[in-house]
Amino acid sequence: MREYLLCLLAAAAVTYLLTPPVRALAIRINAMAEVRDRDVHAEPTPRLGGLAMVGGLLAGILLASKLPMMRAVFDGGNTAIALLSGVAIIVALGVIDDKWGLDAPTKLAGQVLAAGVMAFQGIAIIWLPIGGTFVLDPITSVLFTVIIVVVSINAINFVDGLDGLAAGIVAVAAGAFFAYSYLLSVELGFERATLATLVSVLLVGMCLGFLPHNFFPARVFMGDTGAMTLGLLLAASTITLSGQVDPSAVAGGTLLPTLLPVLLPIAVLAVPLVDLLMAVIRRTRAGRNPFAPDKQHLHHRLLEMGHSQVRAVLLMYAWTGLIAGTAVLLAFVPLVYAAGGFLVGLGLLLLAVRPPRRGIAAAVRPLRTGTRG
């Protein structure tokens, strides 16, 4: 655990220290999020904050490569190279989009390329829980992996609509996934899960290092550079664990049923995935492009109910923590206790989501809501 904490701190510290110079760079090259009718921010804000997060990622990986207990991640395989290859492509795509803007088909093609590069180099789902353990052929494995990665990237990108929202959700989700991955990789000796454990803990560090600059009122946005990178890394960590660990090997004892390695990634991404699915359905039914921005995301609806930006963001954090935390809890306690904890948390959150008093609602009603694009 000590090595993972060191990597987390390194990623957080480097991200925190790099964010101000990255912000200055964004201002200098005019990579700014202008104020549009659908936006929340009241003045142009620098993008490209994702570059600082990538710096934190690289620092954490470099430190891990020097730690004796972490060398298993880099020995005898190309998964680390595969991960960095995908990150390089998605970061280049994000920087271009943050500076000049890209249309949806071009961004989608770049996301597919990044996912495909990772999949062909070994970060791929190799089985599905169909009739026991159904092993996928290489082509199907790559195609299925690309779909999962692209969905994850766009789920995080879609939810990046309020100050600190995407970074906080990913930090909570990655923290939950780290707990389960650590159980497998360290406590049960599943060596293949080690990369998943490292990536998830680095995600936590990157997000925690960025949040002081990005929480309301944000001084810098992560932009597509950050949102797409977080989505890709979250997908890569879950695929490395869930798509490669034999489910029959983790059943029994204090662990969950064999399907938890499949269900946990869905639980971790539950809030962004629900938001993405609702957006696609909503826009398709209206005859619009599924990737066309609007102001009807879950966080926008919380604002319309009268919640402040900070309260809306914290509520989204809480929903993510409740769903992902319950799924992880299944690995440690019997189902009845996990379900009981979920019901208690659900009741408290339903009370918290209720519209604030009318006076508070009136005070926040003038806020303009919408995605940052």
Protein Blocks (a to p, Z undefined) as FASTA:
>chain_A
ZZmmmmmmmmmmmmmmmmmmmmmmmmmnopacdddfkbmbfbdcdehklmmmmmmmmmmm
mmmmmpmklmmmmgopaklmmmmmmmmmmmmmmmmmmmnopafklmmmmmmmmmmmmmmn
opacfbdceehiacddfklmmmmmmmmmmmmmmmmmmmmmbghklmmmmmmmmmmmmmmm
mmmmmmnopaklmmmmmmmmmmmmmmmmmmmmmmccdfbdebjmlmmmmmmmmmmmmmmm
mmmmcfklmgghjbccfklmmmmmmmmmmmmmmmmmmmmmmmmmnopafklccfkbfklm
mmmnopafklmmmmmmmmmmmmmmmmmmmmmmcfklmmmmmmmmmmmmmmmmpccdfklm
mmmmmpccddeZZ
